[in-house]
């Protein structure tokens, strides 16, 4: 990944407006697909993530559990997990809080979509501030680099500070770094290959 500052870039929107605009746009999105690479305390995760409102989730793992598939249904509030690939025995029926399917960063599958991230950032911003560090290019796409920090030692789910690289075209995150009150990195997430509003219902109700 190569990131460079843009010289002579146009004026950047006010910080609150930038985050507010992204949240507003997300509210118009019905579904999306994105490839995610996440790292947390030395653990690496690589998977394809599908989301459809009001809360359907499908995750197809590349590493570390290659081939595993899980589907969360907000109507039943249960997760179906195929550890060895979709349709292969066994099929497990789990609570979203089950440690077996908890993300390395501690997130539950029923609180894993981009909307949760945006709301957490807005909560931090209400007690602290959001700053725009500049416009950049990340993997050939223009992004805006934002930093949201909670006031004092205020945290949301253990996060005191988010660094967000927001894709200016899609208004979706391209990269997120979360930090604690000591400015230590909790998790780094890179998102790419985004598709919006193109998911069939059969992905979530096979």
C-alpha positions in Angstrom: 0.0 0.0 0.0 1.4 3.4 -1.0 0.0 6.6 0.5 1.1 10.0 -0.6 -0.1 13.5 0.2 -1.8 15.4 -2.6 -0.4 18.8 -3.3 -2.7 21.6 -4.3 -5.7 19.6 -3.2 -9.1 21.3 -2.9 -10.3 22.5 0.5 -11.4 19.7 2.8 -14.8 19.6 4.4 -15.1 20.4 8.1 -14.4 17.3 10.3 -17.9 16.9 11.6 -19.4 17.4 8.2 -17.1 14.7 6.7 -18.1 12.1 9.3 -21.8 13.2 9.2 -21.8 12.9 5.4 -20.4 9.4 5.5 -23.0 8.4 8.1 -25.8 10.0 6.1 -24.7 8.1 2.9 -24.4 4.8 4.8 -28.0 5.2 5.8 -29.0 5.0 2.1 -27.1 1.8 1.6 -29.1 -1.4 1.7 -26.3 -4.0 1.3 -22.6 -4.2 0.6 -19.7 -6.7 0.1 -16.1 -5.9 1.0 -12.8 -7.8 1.5 -11.3 -7.2 4.9 -7.8 -7.7 6.2 -7.6 -7.2 10.0 -4.7 -7.5 12.4 -4.9 -7.5 16.2 -2.2 -8.4 18.7 -0.3 -10.4 16.1 -3.4 -12.2 14.9 -4.3 -11.8 11.2 -7.7 -12.3 9.6 -8.6 -12.2 5.9 -12.2 -12.7 4.8 -15.0 -11.5 2.6 -17.8 -9.7 4.4 -21.4 -9.4 3.3 -24.0 -7.2 5.0 -27.7 -6.6 4.3 -29.9 -4.4 6.4 -31.4 -4.8 8.9 -28.5 -6.9 10.1 -27.9 -10.0 8.0 -24.2 -10.9 7.9 -22.2 -13.5 5.9 -18.5 -14.0 6.3 -16.3 -16.2 4.1 -12.9 -16.8 5.6 -9.7 -16.9 3.6 -7.3 -17.0 6.6 -6.9 -18.3 9.2 -9.8 -20.7 8.8 -9.8 -21.1 5.0 -13.2 -22.1 3.6 -15.2 -21.5 6.8 -18.5 -19.7 6.3 -20.9 -18.1 8.8 -24.2 -16.5 8.4 -26.0 -14.3 11.1 -29.7 -13.9 10.9 -31.1 -10.9 12.9 -34.6 -12.4 13.0 -33.4 -15.6 14.8 -30.4 -13.9 16.5 -28.4 -17.0 15.7 -25.3 -17.8 13.7 -25.0 -20.8 11.4 -21.3 -21.8 11.0 -19.8 -24.3 8.5 -16.2 -24.7 9.7 -15.1 -26.8 6.7 -17.0 -24.9 3.9 -20.6 -24.1 3.1 -22.8 -27.2 3.0 -20.2 -29.5 4.5 -20.7 -31.3 7.8 -20.8 -30.1 10.5 -23.2 -27.1 10.6 -23.2 -25.4 14.0 -25.9 -23.2 15.4 -24.4 -20.6 17.8 -25.0 -17.4 19.7 -23.3 -14.4 18.2 -21.5 -14.0 21.6 -19.9 -17.5 21.3 -16.1 -17.2 21.7 -15.6 -19.5 18.8 -16.8 -16.9 16.4 -15.6 -13.7 18.2 -13.3 -11.5 16.1 -9.6 -11.2 17.2 -10.5 -7.6 18.2 -13.4 -8.8 20.4 -16.3 -7.8 18.1 -19.4 -9.9 17.8 -20.8 -10.7 14.4 -24.1 -8.9 15.2 -22.2 -5.6 15.8 -19.6 -5.8 13.0 -20.9 -3.6 10.1 -19.6 -0.2 9.0 -22.6 1.5 10.6 -21.4 0.4 14.1 -18.0 1.9 13.4 -19.5 5.2 12.3 -21.7 5.4 15.4 -18.8 4.6 17.7 -16.8 7.4 16.1 -19.7 9.8 16.4 -20.0 8.9 20.2 -16.3 9.6 20.6 -16.6 12.9 18.7 -19.4 14.0 21.0 -17.0 13.9 24.0 -13.9 14.9 22.1 -13.1 16.0 18.5 -12.6 14.9 14.9 -9.7 16.4 12.9 -8.9 16.1 9.2 -5.2 15.4 8.6 -5.4 15.7 4.8 -6.3 14.2 1.5 -4.2 11.3 0.3 -4.1 8.6 -2.3 -4.3 5.0 -1.1 -3.9 2.2 -3.7 -4.9 4.6 -6.4 -8.0 5.9 -4.8 -8.4 9.3 -3.2 -9.1 9.2 0.6 -9.6 11.7 3.4 -7.6 11.0 6.6 -9.7 11.6 9.7 -8.8 11.2 13.4 -11.5 11.0 16.0 -10.5 11.1 19.7 -12.7 10.9 22.8 -12.4 13.6 25.5 -10.1 12.8 28.4 -9.9 9.1 28.8 -13.3 8.4 27.3 -13.5 5.2 25.3 -16.1 3.2 23.3 -15.6 -0.5 23.5 -12.1 0.1 24.7 -11.2 2.5 21.8 -10.1 6.0 22.6 -9.0 7.1 19.1 -9.9 6.1 15.6 -7.8 6.9 12.5 -10.0 6.6 9.5 -9.1 6.8 5.8 -12.4 7.5 4.1 -12.8 6.8 0.4 -14.0 10.1 -1.1 -16.0 8.3 -3.9 -17.8 5.7 -1.9 -17.7 7.4 1.5 -16.8 3.9 3.0 -13.7 3.3 5.1 -10.6 2.2 3.2 -8.5 1.8 6.4 -9.2 2.0 10.1 -6.7 2.0 13.0 -8.1 1.9 16.5 -6.1 2.9 19.6 -6.4 2.9 23.3 -5.9 5.7 25.8 -2.1 5.1 25.7 -2.1 5.5 21.9 -1.3 1.9 21.5 -2.8 0.2 18.4 -5.6 -2.1 19.1 -6.5 -3.2 15.6 -5.7 -2.3 12.0 -8.3 -3.0 9.3 -8.0 -2.6 5.5 -11.1 -2.7 3.4 -11.2 -3.1 -0.4 -13.1 -4.6 -3.4 -16.3 -2.8 -2.2 -19.6 -3.5 -3.9 -22.8 -1.7 -2.9 -26.4 -2.8 -3.2 -25.7 -5.9 -5.4 -26.4 -8.8 -3.0 -29.1 -11.4 -3.5 -31.1 -12.6 -0.5 -30.0 -16.2 -1.1 -26.6 -15.2 0.3 -28.1 -14.9 3.7 -30.9 -17.5 3.4 -29.4 -20.4 1.6 
